[in-house]
Amino acid sequence: MSSRHFTPALFAFLRDLAQHNDRAWFQENKQRYVDDVQEPALAFIADFAEPLRRISPHFRADARVQGGSLFRIYRDTRFSKDKTPFKTNTGVHFRHERAKDVHAPGYYLHLEPGGCYAGVGLWLPEAAVARQIRQAIVDDPDGWRRATRSRPFTEVWELAGDSLRRPPRGFDPDHRFVEDLKRRSFIATCRLTQREVTSSGFSDALARRFRAATPFMRFLCRAIDVEF
């Protein structure tokens, strides 16, 4: 049986942070953040390395405090009208080993009071990469159908993200997957409950969900010529 990593204390801290999103409050409560959010998340990442390797050896569970799989709690406010300094969620991203060199698919976990979910795929790829994926859908529509419409996938995952208003230039507006060709991101998400996240079996349950997305992730990796 897998161990329990996350507790209700994580969500209590994030709720309090949402009400007191300023540097003075955070500094006074930083040890709570370390104890209830950062350390449990890093332990989860470290323990998830082996289940992730069994799904694919080309994705990384990096338990470093900085520069690893755990997103920083600090918001980048340089170009935002919202100047609140801290994120009110915890994000974990298991990146492809080639993510530093190319825009590659990944696995994602989002923890937020009332808004937990898991994600897979490639979010807002640059234009050339998006075109590669769209061309792969055109070249292998049956493969795309199996990857995104088969029951093992649809029982867990739902395609998500914003779309273009019109079909991208150079692609058939009457293609049977034109709505997918219009996608700006090639991602899928599934909702998670706080009870699931704080259970002792969450690591195993998340691995099963990620495994159900294997045909989808394999399709995307093949489309942009990276290993799965």
N, C-alpha and C positions, 0 to 999 in steps of 0.2 A: 504494500500500500504506500502510495506517495505521501510525503509529509505535507503539512499545512504551512503555507508561506504567508498568505495575506490574512489579516484579521479585520474586524470592524473598526479597529483603531485607525487604519489607513483612511477609511471613508470619513470617520469623524474628523480627522485632521484636515482633509480636503474640504469638508463642509465649513469648518471654522475658517480656513484660509479664504474661501470664497466670500465670507462676511468681513474679513479683516485683511484685505489684500494690500498690505503696505509693508515697507521694509522694517519698520520698528517692531511690528507684531511678529513678523517672521523671525527676526533676530531673537526675540524673547522665546519663541517656540521652536527654534531650529533643532533642538535635541529631539523634540517630538517628531519632526520631519525625518531625522536620521533614524530614530528607533522604529517608527511606525510605517514609514514609506520607503526610504532609501535602502536600508539594510534588508528588509524583507524582499524588495524587488531585486536587489543584487543576488541574494541567496536563491531566489526563484530562477534567475537567469543562469546562474552557475549550474543548478540542478537540471535545467532544461536542455543543457548542451547535448547530453546523450540522446534523449528522445528526438531532438531536432536532427542530430546526425543520422538517426535511423530513418528519418523522412528523406533527407538529402544531405550528403556530406559537404555541400557547397554553400551552406548558410552558417552564420556564426552567432553563437550566444556568447557575448563578450561582457563579462561581469566587472569591468573597470568602472570606477566612479565617474571618470570623465573620458569621453571619446568612445564609450562602449555602447552596449545595447540600450541602456537606460537614458531616456531623454532628460535634459536639464530641466529643473523646475523653473528656471529663470526665463522670462519671455524676452524676445527681441522686440523692443518697442521703437526702434529707430524710424521705421516707416509706417507706424500704426497710429491711428488716432486714439486707440485705447492704450493708455500709459500705465495700466496696472502692471506691477513688476513680476508677478508670479502666475504660472499656469495653475489651474485648479483641477488638473487631472494628472495622472501618472501614465506615461507612454513608454512602451518597450518595443523596440524594432530589431528583429533578427534579420540582418542584412546579408545579401549575397557576398561571397568572398571577393567578387570583382566590383563591388559597389563603388569603390574609390576611383575606378577607371571608367566605368560605364553606368548608365542609368538602368539598374537591374531590379527585378521583382524582389519582394521581401514579405516577411510575416510580421504582423503587428498586433499588439495588445494594448487596449485603452481602458484604463480604470478611472472611473468618475462616478460620484454618487448619482444614481439614477440613470447612468448612461454608459455602462460597460459594454464593450464589444471587442471582437477580434476581427482582423482584416488580413487579406492576402492580395498580392498582385503588385501593380505598378501605378503609382499615383502621379498624375500630371507629368508624363514623360515629355521630353523635349520633342520637337516636331519630327525630326528624323526617326526617332525611336517609335513614336506613335505611328508613323507611316509604315515602319517595318511590321508592326503588329497588325495593322489594318490589311496590309498586303498578305500576311500569313492567313488571315481570316478568309480573304478572297481565294487564295491558293488552296486552302484546305478547309472548306466550310463544314465538311462532315467531322473533321477533327475538332473544330471549334464547337460544333453542336455536342459532341460527346463530352468535351471538357466542361461545358457550361450548362447543358440541359439534361444530363443524366441524373437519375434519382439520387445516387450517393452524394452528388454535389448539391443538388437543389434542396435536399432534405436538411442541409446544414447552412448553405451559403446563398446569398442573394447579390447579384451584380449591382453595383452602386456607382455613384459619382455623377458629376455634371456631364452634359453632352453639348455638342455643337448644335446650332439651330438648323443648319443645313448639312447635307452629306459633304464630306471633305472633297476638295477638288481632285479630280482624277478617278473617283470611285463611283460605281454605278448606283444611282439613287433608287433603283429598283431591286438591288441585291436583297436576298432574303434576310440577311443580317445587317441591313443598313442602319438599324438603330444602334447596333454594337459598333459599326464603323464610325458612327458619330460621337462615340464616347471620347471624352478628353482624358479620362483615367480608365485603366483596365484593372479594376479592383472588385473584390467581393467582401461582404461583411456578414457577421452573424452576431446577434445580441447575446449578452451574457448577464446573468443575474448576480447580485452581490452574494447571494447564498452559494452559488456555484464557485465564485472566485475565492470565497473564504473557506471552502470545503477542503478536506484532506486529499480528495481525488482530483483537484483542479488541474494539476499538471498533466495527468493522464488524459483527462477529458479534453484539454486544449490540444494535446498531441493528436488525439483522434480527429478532432475538427480539422486541424492542419493537414492531416493525412488524407481526409476526404477531398481536399483541394489539390491533390497531387496532379491529376490530369490538366487542370487549369494552369498551375504553376509550370508544369513541364511544357505546355503549349507556349506560354509567354517566353520562357527561357529559350526554347528552340527558335522562336520568331526573331529574337534579337541576338541569337548566336552566342549564348552563354550556357554553361554546363548546368544540368539539373542532376 
